[in-house]
Amino acid sequence: MQHIYSPEEYLKFEEIQEELKELELTQSLDKTLRPKVHSINSILNYSKSLEIKKSKWIGQIENINN
């Protein structure tokens, strides 16, 4: 089954995509620059939260099937 994303999730995806574009542009100008720790952490935290939501959703389906 396909996960249906909420409007909030789509907005967060847009925000993360903009951060990644900014990082790519900044790094292309100066190869010695590193990504901002805040950007990396926000991307990792959001990824973790999506995995948690997915596992809860799968758990609900398993409960229905049992």
Distance bins in CASP14 RR format, pairs under 12 A and 6 or more apart:
PFRMAT RR
TARGET T0000
AUTHOR 0000-0000-0000
RMODE 2
METHOD distances of the structure
MODEL  1
1 54 0 0 0 0 0 1 0 0 0 0 0
1 57 0 0 0 0 1 0 0 0 0 0 0
1 58 0 0 0 0 1 0 0 0 0 0 0
1 60 0 0 0 0 0 1 0 0 0 0 0
1 61 1 0 0 1 0 0 0 0 0 0 0
2 54 0 0 0 0 0 1 0 0 0 0 0
2 57 0 0 0 0 0 1 0 0 0 0 0
3 9 0 0 0 0 1 0 0 0 0 0 0
3 10 0 0 0 0 0 1 0 0 0 0 0
3 50 0 0 0 0 1 0 0 0 0 0 0
3 51 0 0 0 0 0 1 0 0 0 0 0
3 53 0 0 0 0 1 0 0 0 0 0 0
3 54 1 0 0 1 0 0 0 0 0 0 0
3 55 0 0 0 0 0 1 0 0 0 0 0
3 56 0 0 0 0 0 1 0 0 0 0 0
3 57 1 0 0 1 0 0 0 0 0 0 0
3 58 0 0 0 0 0 1 0 0 0 0 0
3 61 0 0 0 0 0 1 0 0 0 0 0
4 10 0 0 0 0 0 1 0 0 0 0 0
4 53 0 0 0 0 0 1 0 0 0 0 0
4 54 0 0 0 0 0 1 0 0 0 0 0
4 57 0 0 0 0 0 1 0 0 0 0 0
5 11 0 0 0 0 1 0 0 0 0 0 0
5 12 0 0 0 0 1 0 0 0 0 0 0
5 13 1 0 0 1 0 0 0 0 0 0 0
5 14 0 0 0 0 0 1 0 0 0 0 0
5 46 0 0 0 0 0 1 0 0 0 0 0
5 50 0 0 0 0 1 0 0 0 0 0 0
5 53 0 0 0 0 1 0 0 0 0 0 0
5 54 0 0 0 0 0 1 0 0 0 0 0
5 57 0 0 0 0 0 1 0 0 0 0 0
6 12 0 0 0 0 1 0 0 0 0 0 0
6 13 0 0 0 0 0 1 0 0 0 0 0
6 49 0 0 0 0 0 1 0 0 0 0 0
6 50 0 0 0 0 0 1 0 0 0 0 0
6 53 0 0 0 0 1 0 0 0 0 0 0
7 13 0 0 0 0 0 1 0 0 0 0 0
7 14 0 0 0 0 0 1 0 0 0 0 0
8 14 0 0 0 0 0 1 0 0 0 0 0
8 15 0 0 0 0 0 1 0 0 0 0 0
8 46 0 0 0 0 0 1 0 0 0 0 0
8 49 0 0 0 0 0 1 0 0 0 0 0
8 50 0 0 0 0 0 1 0 0 0 0 0
8 53 0 0 0 0 0 1 0 0 0 0 0
9 15 0 0 0 0 0 1 0 0 0 0 0
9 16 0 0 0 0 0 1 0 0 0 0 0
9 46 0 0 0 0 1 0 0 0 0 0 0
9 47 0 0 0 0 0 1 0 0 0 0 0
9 49 0 0 0 0 1 0 0 0 0 0 0
9 50 1 0 0 1 0 0 0 0 0 0 0
9 53 0 0 0 0 1 0 0 0 0 0 0
9 54 0 0 0 0 0 1 0 0 0 0 0
10 16 0 0 0 0 0 1 0 0 0 0 0
10 17 0 0 0 0 0 1 0 0 0 0 0
11 17 0 0 0 0 0 1 0 0 0 0 0
11 18 0 0 0 0 0 1 0 0 0 0 0
11 46 0 0 0 0 0 1 0 0 0 0 0
12 18 0 0 0 0 0 1 0 0 0 0 0
12 19 0 0 0 0 0 1 0 0 0 0 0
12 42 0 0 0 0 1 0 0 0 0 0 0
12 43 0 0 0 0 1 0 0 0 0 0 0
12 45 0 0 0 0 0 1 0 0 0 0 0
12 46 1 0 1 0 0 0 0 0 0 0 0
12 47 0 0 0 0 0 1 0 0 0 0 0
12 49 0 0 0 0 1 0 0 0 0 0 0
12 50 0 0 0 0 1 0 0 0 0 0 0
12 53 0 0 0 0 0 1 0 0 0 0 0
13 19 0 0 0 0 0 1 0 0 0 0 0
13 20 0 0 0 0 0 1 0 0 0 0 0
13 42 0 0 0 0 0 1 0 0 0 0 0
13 43 0 0 0 0 0 1 0 0 0 0 0
13 46 0 0 0 0 1 0 0 0 0 0 0
13 47 0 0 0 0 0 1 0 0 0 0 0
13 50 0 0 0 0 1 0 0 0 0 0 0
14 20 0 0 0 0 0 1 0 0 0 0 0
14 21 0 0 0 0 0 1 0 0 0 0 0
14 46 0 0 0 0 0 1 0 0 0 0 0
15 21 0 0 0 0 0 1 0 0 0 0 0
15 22 0 0 0 0 0 1 0 0 0 0 0
15 39 0 0 0 0 0 1 0 0 0 0 0
15 42 0 0 0 0 1 0 0 0 0 0 0
15 43 0 0 0 0 1 0 0 0 0 0 0
15 46 0 0 0 0 1 0 0 0 0 0 0
16 22 0 0 0 0 0 1 0 0 0 0 0
16 23 0 0 0 0 0 1 0 0 0 0 0
16 38 0 0 0 0 0 1 0 0 0 0 0
16 39 0 0 0 0 1 0 0 0 0 0 0
16 40 0 0 0 0 0 1 0 0 0 0 0
16 41 0 0 0 0 0 1 0 0 0 0 0
16 42 1 0 0 1 0 0 0 0 0 0 0
16 43 1 0 1 0 0 0 0 0 0 0 0
16 44 0 0 0 0 0 1 0 0 0 0 0
16 45 0 0 0 0 0 1 0 0 0 0 0
16 46 1 0 0 1 0 0 0 0 0 0 0
16 47 0 0 0 0 1 0 0 0 0 0 0
16 49 0 0 0 0 0 1 0 0 0 0 0
16 50 0 0 0 0 0 1 0 0 0 0 0
17 23 0 0 0 0 0 1 0 0 0 0 0
17 24 0 0 0 0 0 1 0 0 0 0 0
17 39 0 0 0 0 0 1 0 0 0 0 0
17 43 0 0 0 0 0 1 0 0 0 0 0
17 46 0 0 0 0 0 1 0 0 0 0 0
18 24 0 0 0 0 0 1 0 0 0 0 0
18 25 0 0 0 0 0 1 0 0 0 0 0
18 39 0 0 0 0 0 1 0 0 0 0 0
18 42 0 0 0 0 0 1 0 0 0 0 0
18 43 0 0 0 0 0 1 0 0 0 0 0
19 25 0 0 0 0 0 1 0 0 0 0 0
19 26 0 0 0 0 0 1 0 0 0 0 0
19 35 0 0 0 0 1 0 0 0 0 0 0
19 36 0 0 0 0 1 0 0 0 0 0 0
19 38 0 0 0 0 1 0 0 0 0 0 0
19 39 1 0 1 0 0 0 0 0 0 0 0
19 40 0 0 0 0 1 0 0 0 0 0 0
19 41 0 0 0 0 0 1 0 0 0 0 0
19 42 1 0 0 1 0 0 0 0 0 0 0
19 43 1 0 0 1 0 0 0 0 0 0 0
19 46 0 0 0 0 0 1 0 0 0 0 0
20 26 0 0 0 0 0 1 0 0 0 0 0
20 27 0 0 0 0 0 1 0 0 0 0 0
20 35 0 0 0 0 1 0 0 0 0 0 0
20 36 0 0 0 0 0 1 0 0 0 0 0
20 39 1 0 0 1 0 0 0 0 0 0 0
20 40 0 0 0 0 0 1 0 0 0 0 0
20 42 0 0 0 0 0 1 0 0 0 0 0
20 43 1 0 0 1 0 0 0 0 0 0 0
20 46 0 0 0 0 0 1 0 0 0 0 0
21 27 0 0 0 0 0 1 0 0 0 0 0
21 28 0 0 0 0 0 1 0 0 0 0 0
21 39 0 0 0 0 0 1 0 0 0 0 0
22 28 0 0 0 0 0 1 0 0 0 0 0
22 29 0 0 0 0 0 1 0 0 0 0 0
22 33 0 0 0 0 0 1 0 0 0 0 0
22 35 0 0 0 0 1 0 0 0 0 0 0
22 36 0 0 0 0 1 0 0 0 0 0 0
22 38 0 0 0 0 0 1 0 0 0 0 0
22 39 0 0 0 0 1 0 0 0 0 0 0
23 29 0 0 0 0 0 1 0 0 0 0 0
23 30 0 0 0 0 0 1 0 0 0 0 0
23 33 0 0 0 0 1 0 0 0 0 0 0
23 34 0 0 0 0 1 0 0 0 0 0 0
23 35 1 0 1 0 0 0 0 0 0 0 0
23 36 1 0 0 1 0 0 0 0 0 0 0
23 37 0 0 0 0 0 1 0 0 0 0 0
23 38 0 0 0 0 0 1 0 0 0 0 0
23 39 1 0 0 1 0 0 0 0 0 0 0
23 40 0 0 0 0 1 0 0 0 0 0 0
23 42 0 0 0 0 0 1 0 0 0 0 0
23 43 0 0 0 0 1 0 0 0 0 0 0
24 33 0 0 0 0 0 1 0 0 0 0 0
24 35 0 0 0 0 1 0 0 0 0 0 0
24 39 0 0 0 0 0 1 0 0 0 0 0
25 33 0 0 0 0 0 1 0 0 0 0 0
25 35 0 0 0 0 0 1 0 0 0 0 0
26 32 0 0 0 0 0 1 0 0 0 0 0
26 33 1 0 1 0 0 0 0 0 0 0 0
26 34 0 0 0 0 1 0 0 0 0 0 0
26 35 0 0 0 0 1 0 0 0 0 0 0
26 36 0 0 0 0 1 0 0 0 0 0 0
26 39 0 0 0 0 0 1 0 0 0 0 0
27 33 1 0 1 0 0 0 0 0 0 0 0
27 34 0 0 0 0 1 0 0 0 0 0 0
27 35 1 0 0 1 0 0 0 0 0 0 0
27 36 0 0 0 0 0 1 0 0 0 0 0
27 39 0 0 0 0 0 1 0 0 0 0 0
33 39 0 0 0 0 0 1 0 0 0 0 0
34 40 0 0 0 0 1 0 0 0 0 0 0
35 41 0 0 0 0 0 1 0 0 0 0 0
35 42 0 0 0 0 0 1 0 0 0 0 0
35 43 0 0 0 0 1 0 0 0 0 0 0
35 44 0 0 0 0 0 1 0 0 0 0 0
36 42 0 0 0 0 1 0 0 0 0 0 0
36 43 0 0 0 0 0 1 0 0 0 0 0
37 43 0 0 0 0 0 1 0 0 0 0 0
37 44 0 0 0 0 0 1 0 0 0 0 0
38 44 0 0 0 0 0 1 0 0 0 0 0
38 45 0 0 0 0 0 1 0 0 0 0 0
39 45 0 0 0 0 0 1 0 0 0 0 0
39 46 0 0 0 0 0 1 0 0 0 0 0
40 46 0 0 0 0 0 1 0 0 0 0 0
40 47 0 0 0 0 0 1 0 0 0 0 0
41 47 0 0 0 0 0 1 0 0 0 0 0
41 48 0 0 0 0 0 1 0 0 0 0 0
42 48 0 0 0 0 0 1 0 0 0 0 0
42 49 0 0 0 0 0 1 0 0 0 0 0
43 49 0 0 0 0 0 1 0 0 0 0 0
43 50 0 0 0 0 0 1 0 0 0 0 0
44 50 0 0 0 0 0 1 0 0 0 0 0
44 51 0 0 0 0 0 1 0 0 0 0 0
45 51 0 0 0 0 0 1 0 0 0 0 0
45 52 0 0 0 0 0 1 0 0 0 0 0
46 52 0 0 0 0 0 1 0 0 0 0 0
46 53 0 0 0 0 0 1 0 0 0 0 0
47 53 0 0 0 0 0 1 0 0 0 0 0
47 54 0 0 0 0 0 1 0 0 0 0 0
48 54 0 0 0 0 0 1 0 0 0 0 0
48 55 0 0 0 0 0 1 0 0 0 0 0
49 55 0 0 0 0 0 1 0 0 0 0 0
49 56 0 0 0 0 0 1 0 0 0 0 0
50 56 0 0 0 0 0 1 0 0 0 0 0
50 57 0 0 0 0 0 1 0 0 0 0 0
51 57 0 0 0 0 0 1 0 0 0 0 0
51 58 0 0 0 0 0 1 0 0 0 0 0
52 58 0 0 0 0 0 1 0 0 0 0 0
52 59 0 0 0 0 0 1 0 0 0 0 0
53 59 0 0 0 0 0 1 0 0 0 0 0
53 60 0 0 0 0 0 1 0 0 0 0 0
54 60 0 0 0 0 0 1 0 0 0 0 0
54 61 0 0 0 0 0 1 0 0 0 0 0
55 61 0 0 0 0 0 1 0 0 0 0 0
55 62 0 0 0 0 0 1 0 0 0 0 0
56 62 0 0 0 0 0 1 0 0 0 0 0
56 63 0 0 0 0 0 1 0 0 0 0 0
57 63 0 0 0 0 0 1 0 0 0 0 0
57 64 0 0 0 0 0 1 0 0 0 0 0
58 64 0 0 0 0 0 1 0 0 0 0 0
58 65 0 0 0 0 0 1 0 0 0 0 0
59 65 0 0 0 0 1 0 0 0 0 0 0
59 66 0 0 0 0 1 0 0 0 0 0 0
60 66 0 0 0 0 0 1 0 0 0 0 0
END
